[in-house]
């Protein structure tokens, strides 16, 4: 099963354009590396550290209220307290019900 003339021309053109494809890839890679600092630092955090050009949620809460909300959310995320069932010694299936079913 040989190659058709179209396949041979296509492969020859790809081989001849290898430097062009490598140049495009290299420019793209270098451009992304150079632009990464701008994306992360300036657009997200801003030039002075108080926020960049990214869309922020606009609210009429004060900084103290926002800090309190963030603190409560953070503590709820990490909280490993007892659930209501553990607190009240709640048994979802009683011993009477288990004995009725022969367990």
MODELLER restraints for C-alpha pairs under 7 A, 6 or more apart:
rsr = mdl.restraints
at = mdl.atoms
rsr.add(forms.Gaussian(group=physical.xy_distance, feature=features.Distance(at['CA:42:A'], at['CA:52:A']), mean=5.66, stdev=0.5))
rsr.add(forms.Gaussian(group=physical.xy_distance, feature=features.Distance(at['CA:43:A'], at['CA:52:A']), mean=4.49, stdev=0.5))
rsr.add(forms.Gaussian(group=physical.xy_distance, feature=features.Distance(at['CA:43:A'], at['CA:53:A']), mean=4.90, stdev=0.5))
rsr.add(forms.Gaussian(group=physical.xy_distance, feature=features.Distance(at['CA:43:A'], at['CA:54:A']), mean=5.81, stdev=0.5))
rsr.add(forms.Gaussian(group=physical.xy_distance, feature=features.Distance(at['CA:44:A'], at['CA:51:A']), mean=6.15, stdev=0.5))
rsr.add(forms.Gaussian(group=physical.xy_distance, feature=features.Distance(at['CA:44:A'], at['CA:52:A']), mean=4.91, stdev=0.5))
rsr.add(forms.Gaussian(group=physical.xy_distance, feature=features.Distance(at['CA:44:A'], at['CA:53:A']), mean=6.68, stdev=0.5))
rsr.add(forms.Gaussian(group=physical.xy_distance, feature=features.Distance(at['CA:44:A'], at['CA:54:A']), mean=5.91, stdev=0.5))
rsr.add(forms.Gaussian(group=physical.xy_distance, feature=features.Distance(at['CA:45:A'], at['CA:51:A']), mean=4.39, stdev=0.5))
rsr.add(forms.Gaussian(group=physical.xy_distance, feature=features.Distance(at['CA:45:A'], at['CA:52:A']), mean=4.89, stdev=0.5))
rsr.add(forms.Gaussian(group=physical.xy_distance, feature=features.Distance(at['CA:46:A'], at['CA:52:A']), mean=3.51, stdev=0.5))
rsr.add(forms.Gaussian(group=physical.xy_distance, feature=features.Distance(at['CA:46:A'], at['CA:53:A']), mean=6.94, stdev=0.5))
